[in-house]
Amino acid sequence: MCQLVVAVVPDWSVIRTVLHVGCGTGVAMQLKKEGSRGRIVGLDHRKGTAVAALCTACLEGVQEYVTCREGDARRIPFADGHFDAVVSAVHLSSIGKTVSGSSATAV
């Protein structure tokens, strides 16, 4: 799945800021390895998962370029135009589907 996310942008070297919605435990770190010179902000609805993504960044040696935070993809806490690219491997595909007895909806 990570390769599909990375392949969406043909030249990561021109990207300054990336929002990774549903960052999980660190797929966004692969973006740094693909040549992105900018910052990656991971957003996940579980605080523990966002913390795990930061740990992965440390292990991969890219912690200075990565920030992760807890947040809701339906109400992204950033202004329009803040990011050069927004990626999501799996998270957005679950919007509107029933997961664990509740349903997420796209807005």
N, C-alpha and C positions, 0 to 999 in steps of 0.2 A: 504493500500500500504506500509506503514511503516514497518509492520511486515514482509512483503516479503523481503524488503531490509535488515532488521536485520537478517533474517533467512539464508541468503546466506552464512554467515561466522559462522561456528559452535562454535568458541571460540574467542569472542571479546577481552578477557583479554590479548591475545598475540599480538594484533594489536597495533602498535605504532603511525602510521600516516594513516589517511583515507582522500581521496579526495571524496567529494560528488559533483558530476557534476549535475548542475541544482538543486541546494540546495533548491530552493523555499524559503519558510518562516521558515524552520527549521526542516525538517524531520531528519536531521543528529543528532539533539540533542537526539533523541531516542537511537542512538548508544552509547552515553555516559551512558545512563541509563542501557544499556545492559552489562556494565562492561568494555568497552574499557578504557584502562589506558592512552592512547595516545592522540594525538591532532587530531582534525577534521578540515579540510579546506573545506569550502563551496565555490563553484564556480557557479555563475549565470550570465546570459548575461544581466540582469537588475540590475543596482546599487541599486535601491530602494528595490528590493527583497533581495539582499545580506544584506543590512542594517536591514531589517525586521528580517532576520535570526539571526543576532547578538542580536537584541532585545529579540527574543525568547530565545536565550542562556542565557541572563541575567535573564529573568523570571524563567527559569528552573534551575538557579544556576550553570551553567556549562560554563560561559563566559570565564574562565581562560583557557579552553581547546579548544576553538572554534575561528577560524578566518574565515571570509567570505570576498570574493572579487568579483568584477565584472570581467568577462572574457568569452572568446569564447571556447566552448567545442571542436571546430574543430582545435583550436590552443592552447592547454593547456599550460599555462605558467610555467611549471615545467619540470625538467629533468626526463628522463626515470629512473625508479627505485626509485624515490623519496618517493613514497607511498607504504605502505604494502597492501592496499586495495583501490579499486576505486568502488564506488557505484553510481547508478543513478536509481531513482524510475520511472520517466516518461520522463525526458528530452531526453535521447538517443533514445527513441522509436519514437520521432518526427523527427529525422534526415532524410532528404530525402522526407519529406511530406510537402505539401503546408500548410502554416500557415499564416493567415492574408495577403494573396496575394503574399507571397514570399516563396521560397523553400530553406530549409537547405540541405546541402549535406554532406555526410560522406567523410572523407579523410583518 
